[in-house]
Amino acid sequence: MSITLDTGEQRRDPGEDAVRRASADFRELLRTGWSLPLPGSGATLERWRALMGLGERDLPLARLAEGHADALAVLAEVGGPEPAAGARLGVWAAEPPQGRVTATRTAAGWRLSGRKQWCSGAGVLTAALVTATAEDGRRLFLLDLDRVGVRVDSSPWANAGMAGSDTADVHLTDVPVVPVGAPRAYLDRPGFWHGGIGVAAVWAGGARGVAATLLRTAVERGPDPLRDAAVGAVDVLLAGLDAALQTAAAEVDADPRDTAGTAQLRAQRVRALAARTGDEVLGVVGRTLGAGPLAHDAAHAARVADLTVYLRQHHGERDLAAHGALVRERAAR
C-alpha cells in the first residue's frame, strides 16, 4: 500500500519570510522618524532602553536598528560625512580570519576589495561603515551599497535564529568608498565601548521577551511553587541587568570621552552580565515550560532561536579571559 501526502501549496522559505518582515519593519521604523540620543549626550539610558524595547519586541529588527543608530553615533564621533536623507545604515566591522577586506588608495580615491562577513542588513541597507586593512593600519570607510562591485551572498546563513537580520557575506571588487576618520579611529574612540553596551541592551530586551512567556503562563495557570520559583529567579536576573545598565549609562554620561579610562572595563562587564543573564533566562524558561511553547508558540520559539544565536556574539570564556586580563593588569599598576 502506498500513501500520498497532500502538502498543498509549496512552502515558502521561512528565512526569506523573516527577512522580508524585518526589512519592512526596519524601513517603516526609520520612515516614522525613529532616532536615539547619542551615547554620552546625557540621555544614554534613554538610548539603551529604546534598544531594549526593540529587542523585547523583535530581535532581528532590533539588530538592524541598533546597527543604524551605532553608525550615526560613529559618524558623529569621528566627524564622518553626513549620511544621505533616508539612508539606512549599518556597521560591518567583524574581521574573522576567512573574511578580510583590503583598502587601497588610488589616484581616484580609496577602493575596497575582499569578502566581508557577518554583514547584517545586507539586503535592506543603503550604505554601511566597513572596516578594512590598509597600508597604514585598520581603517573605516563609508560604502554605498548601490556601487558596482558589491555582491551579496546570503547562502552561508543556515540557522533559523536571527535569519530576519539578513546577515550575509558581501563580496567587494574594487569598490570606491569614502574614508571615515584616521587609521584606527573606529577602535580607538570611547564610543566603541559605549556602543558595545548598546548591543548588550538589545540582548537584555531579547531576554525579557523570552521571560514574558514564562510570566504569562504563570499568571494564566495560577500558583505553583516550582513555576513561581522560576518566575522569581528570572525577575532577579533581569532586575540585576537593568540596574547594571542604569549605572553604566550614568557613568557614560558623566565621562563621555572616557577621561578616566574605564570605558572598556565597563563595557566588558555589562556585556558579560547581559550574555550570562540571557543564557540563564533561556535555561530557566526552557526547563520550566518544557517543549510545549517551543513546538506550538511560533513567536516564543522565534524569540528563543533568535536570542540563542545573538548571544553568541559574546565569545564566552574567551571574552571573560580578556576581561580578567584587563582586571589583573589594572590591579598590578
Secondary structure per residue as TSV (DSSP state, phi and psi in degrees):
chain	resnum	aa	ss	phi	psi
A	1	M	-	360.0	137.2
A	2	S	-	-113.5	149.1
A	3	I	-	-119.6	129.0
A	4	T	-	-107.1	126.0
A	5	L	-	-95.1	130.9
A	6	D	-	-95.2	104.7
A	7	T	-	-91.4	-0.2
A	8	G	-	68.7	-147.5
A	9	E	S	-65.5	148.7
A	10	Q	-	-62.7	132.1
A	11	R	-	-71.2	141.6
A	12	R	-	-81.3	155.0
A	13	D	-	-65.2	117.0
A	14	P	H	-61.7	-28.7
A	15	G	H	-64.9	-41.1
A	16	E	H	-65.6	-39.8
A	17	D	H	-62.5	-41.3
A	18	A	H	-63.5	-41.4
A	19	V	H	-63.2	-44.2
A	20	R	H	-61.1	-43.6
A	21	R	H	-64.6	-49.8
A	22	A	H	-64.6	-39.8
A	23	S	H	-65.1	-42.0
A	24	A	H	-65.1	-41.9
A	25	D	H	-65.8	-37.5
A	26	F	H	-65.4	-45.5
A	27	R	H	-59.0	-44.0
A	28	E	H	-67.5	-38.5
A	29	L	H	-58.7	-47.1
A	30	L	H	-73.3	-32.4
A	31	R	H	-62.3	-32.4
A	32	T	T	-80.4	0.3
A	33	G	T	91.7	17.9
A	34	W	-	-56.9	132.1
A	35	S	-	-155.7	162.7
A	36	L	-	-128.3	151.5
A	37	P	-	-62.2	149.5
A	38	L	-	-72.0	150.7
A	39	P	T	-60.0	137.5
A	40	G	T	79.2	8.7
A	41	S	S	-87.6	-0.2
A	42	G	S	102.8	-7.4
A	43	A	-	-132.2	38.4
A	44	T	H	-64.0	-36.9
A	45	L	H	-64.7	-37.4
A	46	E	H	-61.0	-41.4
A	47	R	H	-60.7	-50.4
A	48	W	H	-69.2	-34.2
A	49	R	H	-69.8	-32.5
A	50	A	H	-65.1	-41.4
A	51	L	H	-66.6	-38.2
A	52	M	H	-61.9	-42.5
A	53	G	H	-62.2	-40.6
A	54	L	H	-65.9	-39.0
A	55	G	H	-63.5	-37.9
A	56	E	H	-66.7	-34.5
A	57	R	H	-76.5	-47.0
A	58	D	-	-166.7	109.7
A	59	L	H	-66.9	-42.8
A	60	P	H	-60.8	-41.2
A	61	L	H	-61.7	-44.1
A	62	A	H	-62.8	-36.9
A	63	R	H	-61.2	-43.7
A	64	L	H	-67.4	-43.8
A	65	A	H	-66.4	-41.1
A	66	E	H	-62.5	-40.4
A	67	G	H	-63.6	-40.7
A	68	H	H	-63.8	-47.6
A	69	A	H	-64.0	-38.1
A	70	D	H	-66.6	-40.0
A	71	A	H	-60.8	-42.9
A	72	L	H	-63.4	-39.0
A	73	A	H	-65.9	-40.0
A	74	V	H	-63.0	-47.6
A	75	L	H	-60.5	-39.4
A	76	A	H	-68.5	-36.5
A	77	E	H	-74.9	-38.1
A	78	V	H	-101.4	4.7
A	79	G	T	72.5	39.1
A	80	G	-	-76.7	177.5
A	81	P	-	-66.6	151.5
A	82	E	-	-69.7	126.1
A	83	P	-	-67.1	151.5
A	84	A	-	-65.8	152.2
A	85	A	T	-58.6	134.0
A	86	G	T	79.2	7.8
A	87	A	-	-65.9	142.3
A	88	R	-	-115.7	112.0
A	89	L	E	-110.5	161.8
A	90	G	E	-150.4	172.2
A	91	V	E	-123.3	118.7
A	92	W	E	-112.8	93.9
A	93	A	-	-122.1	1.4
A	94	A	-	-67.6	140.5
A	95	E	-	-138.0	68.9
A	96	P	-	-69.3	161.1
A	97	P	T	-57.3	-33.2
A	98	Q	T	-90.6	3.3
A	99	G	-	-136.8	90.9
A	100	R	-	-124.9	148.7
A	101	V	E	-121.8	137.2
A	102	T	E	-108.4	134.3
A	103	A	E	-105.0	132.3
A	104	T	E	-125.6	130.6
A	105	R	E	-89.3	123.8
A	106	T	E	-118.0	175.4
A	107	A	T	-61.8	-26.7
A	108	A	T	-93.2	-0.9
A	109	G	E	122.8	-173.0
A	110	W	E	-78.5	146.5
A	111	R	E	-140.5	146.6
A	112	L	E	-115.1	143.4
A	113	S	E	-143.9	145.4
A	114	G	E	133.0	-172.4
A	115	R	E	-114.9	123.5
A	116	K	E	-101.7	128.0
A	117	Q	E	-106.0	164.9
A	118	W	E	60.7	45.7
A	119	C	E	-96.2	91.9
A	120	S	T	-72.2	142.6
A	121	G	T	74.9	22.7
A	122	A	T	-57.8	-28.7
A	123	G	T	-96.6	-10.9
A	124	V	T	-114.4	-22.0
A	125	L	-	-71.3	152.1
A	126	T	S	-96.0	-24.5
A	127	A	E	-157.5	159.8
A	128	A	E	-145.2	147.9
A	129	L	E	-86.1	122.0
A	130	V	E	-123.1	130.9
A	131	T	E	-85.7	146.9
A	132	A	E	-153.8	159.3
A	133	T	E	-96.5	123.6
A	134	A	E	-115.8	175.9
A	135	E	T	-60.8	-31.7
A	136	D	T	-98.2	15.5
A	137	G	E	120.7	-170.0
A	138	R	E	-78.7	128.6
A	139	R	E	-125.5	166.1
A	140	L	E	-117.5	140.1
A	141	F	E	-137.3	150.5
A	142	L	E	-96.0	119.1
A	143	L	E	-108.8	120.6
A	144	D	E	-80.7	118.4
A	145	L	T	-78.0	-4.2
A	146	D	T	-87.9	-1.4
A	147	R	S	-68.8	148.3
A	148	V	T	-65.1	138.8
A	149	G	T	102.6	-1.1
A	150	V	E	-101.0	121.3
A	151	R	E	-129.3	126.5
A	152	V	E	-99.4	130.7
A	153	D	E	-122.6	105.5
A	154	S	-	-90.1	-3.4
A	155	S	T	-64.5	-28.5
A	156	P	T	-64.7	-22.0
A	157	W	-	-78.1	117.6
A	158	A	-	-112.8	-18.8
A	159	N	-	-88.4	143.5
A	160	A	S	-67.7	-29.1
A	161	G	T	-64.5	131.1
A	162	M	T	60.2	19.1
A	163	A	G	-60.2	-33.4
A	164	G	G	-66.2	-16.8
A	165	S	G	-73.7	-6.7
A	166	D	-	53.0	51.4
A	167	T	-	-86.8	125.1
A	168	A	E	-140.1	172.7
A	169	D	E	-89.8	137.5
A	170	V	E	-119.5	120.9
A	171	H	E	-96.2	128.3
A	172	L	E	-116.9	131.4
A	173	T	E	-127.5	99.5
A	174	D	E	51.7	53.4
A	175	V	E	-95.4	127.4
A	176	P	E	-69.9	139.8
A	177	V	-	-141.0	167.8
A	178	V	E	-108.3	124.3
A	179	P	E	-68.3	144.9
A	180	V	-	-125.0	107.0
A	181	G	S	76.9	-179.2
A	182	A	S	-86.2	173.1
A	183	P	T	-53.6	136.3
A	184	R	T	66.3	10.7
A	185	A	T	-60.4	-34.8
A	186	Y	T	-65.5	-44.3
A	187	L	T	-82.7	-31.8
A	188	D	S	-88.6	5.0
A	189	R	S	-93.5	150.7
A	190	P	T	-59.8	-33.3
A	191	G	H	-64.2	-18.2
A	192	F	H	-58.7	-43.5
A	193	W	H	-77.8	-36.4
A	194	H	H	-60.7	-40.5
A	195	G	H	-65.1	-33.2
A	196	G	H	-62.5	-31.5
A	197	I	H	-73.9	-29.6
A	198	G	H	-58.9	-40.0
A	199	V	H	-63.6	-41.7
A	200	A	H	-61.2	-34.0
A	201	A	H	-64.7	-36.0
A	202	V	H	-65.8	-43.2
A	203	W	H	-58.4	-41.3
A	204	A	H	-60.1	-41.3
A	205	G	H	-63.4	-41.1
A	206	G	H	-61.2	-40.6
A	207	A	H	-63.4	-39.0
A	208	R	H	-63.9	-38.9
A	209	G	H	-62.3	-42.0
A	210	V	H	-67.2	-41.8
A	211	A	H	-65.4	-27.4
A	212	A	H	-60.8	-33.4
A	213	T	H	-65.9	-39.2
A	214	L	H	-63.8	-47.1
A	215	L	H	-64.7	-42.0
A	216	R	H	-61.7	-41.9
A	217	T	H	-64.1	-41.0
A	218	A	H	-63.1	-40.8
A	219	V	H	-65.9	-43.1
A	220	E	H	-68.1	-36.7
A	221	R	H	-94.4	-14.2
A	222	G	-	84.9	-170.1
A	223	P	-	-59.3	137.4
A	224	D	-	-161.5	120.2
A	225	P	H	-56.6	-45.3
A	226	L	H	-69.3	-41.5
A	227	R	H	-66.9	-40.8
A	228	D	H	-64.6	-35.0
A	229	A	H	-63.5	-38.7
A	230	A	H	-66.2	-43.0
A	231	V	H	-59.1	-43.6
A	232	G	H	-64.2	-42.1
A	233	A	H	-62.8	-43.2
A	234	V	H	-67.4	-40.0
A	235	D	H	-61.2	-41.9
A	236	V	H	-62.9	-44.0
A	237	L	H	-60.0	-48.8
A	238	L	H	-69.6	-36.7
A	239	A	H	-65.6	-39.1
A	240	G	H	-64.1	-41.8
A	241	L	H	-66.8	-40.2
A	242	D	H	-62.3	-40.8
A	243	A	H	-63.9	-39.6
A	244	A	H	-63.8	-39.9
A	245	L	H	-66.8	-39.7
A	246	Q	H	-61.7	-45.4
A	247	T	H	-63.8	-44.9
A	248	A	H	-62.9	-41.0
A	249	A	H	-62.1	-42.6
A	250	A	H	-63.4	-39.1
A	251	E	H	-68.6	-39.6
A	252	V	H	-64.3	-43.7
A	253	D	H	-65.8	-31.1
A	254	A	H	-76.9	-22.6
A	255	D	-	-146.2	64.8
A	256	P	T	-62.1	-28.6
A	257	R	T	-90.5	3.9
A	258	D	-	56.8	47.8
A	259	T	T	-66.0	-24.7
A	260	A	T	-82.0	-11.4
A	261	G	S	70.1	31.2
A	262	T	-	-109.8	1.9
A	263	A	H	-62.5	-43.7
A	264	Q	H	-64.2	-47.0
A	265	L	H	-58.6	-44.9
A	266	R	H	-62.2	-47.6
A	267	A	H	-64.2	-42.3
A	268	Q	H	-65.2	-36.9
A	269	R	H	-63.8	-50.3
A	270	V	H	-67.3	-39.6
A	271	R	H	-63.8	-42.6
A	272	A	H	-64.4	-40.2
A	273	L	H	-65.6	-42.0
A	274	A	H	-65.4	-41.2
A	275	A	H	-65.1	-44.0
A	276	R	H	-65.0	-41.4
A	277	T	H	-61.3	-45.9
A	278	G	H	-59.9	-44.6
A	279	D	H	-62.2	-42.2
A	280	E	H	-69.2	-37.9
A	281	V	H	-63.5	-44.2
A	282	L	H	-57.8	-43.0
A	283	G	H	-67.1	-47.2
A	284	V	H	-63.9	-47.1
A	285	V	H	-64.5	-43.2
A	286	G	H	-62.5	-44.6
A	287	R	H	-69.4	-33.3
A	288	T	H	-76.5	-41.9
A	289	L	H	-92.8	-16.4
A	290	G	T	72.3	-158.8
A	291	A	T	-80.9	-16.4
A	292	G	H	-49.7	-62.1
A	293	P	H	-66.5	-27.1
A	294	L	H	-69.0	-30.5
A	295	A	H	-90.5	-29.4
A	296	H	H	-122.2	-8.3
A	297	D	-	-113.0	97.6
A	298	A	H	-61.0	-39.4
A	299	A	H	-65.3	-43.4
A	300	H	H	-66.2	-44.3
A	301	A	H	-59.3	-39.4
A	302	A	H	-66.4	-41.2
A	303	R	H	-62.4	-42.5
A	304	V	H	-63.7	-45.9
A	305	A	H	-63.0	-43.9
A	306	D	H	-63.5	-47.1
A	307	L	H	-66.5	-38.5
A	308	T	H	-58.5	-43.7
A	309	V	H	-73.2	-45.4
A	310	Y	H	-64.7	-35.5
A	311	L	G	-64.4	-20.3
A	312	R	G	-75.2	-1.2
A	313	Q	G	-66.5	-23.1
A	314	H	S	-86.3	130.2
A	315	H	-	-93.7	30.8
A	316	G	T	56.3	-127.7
A	317	E	H	-62.4	-30.3
A	318	R	H	-63.7	-44.5
A	319	D	H	-69.2	-36.0
A	320	L	H	-65.9	-36.3
A	321	A	H	-64.9	-41.6
A	322	A	H	-63.3	-39.6
A	323	H	H	-66.9	-45.0
A	324	G	H	-60.9	-37.6
A	325	A	H	-63.5	-39.7
A	326	L	H	-65.8	-42.2
A	327	V	H	-61.3	-44.4
A	328	R	H	-63.4	-44.1
A	329	E	H	-63.4	-39.7
A	330	R	H	-68.0	-36.1
A	331	A	H	-69.1	-26.9
A	332	A	T	-82.8	-7.5
A	333	R	-	-71.6	360.0
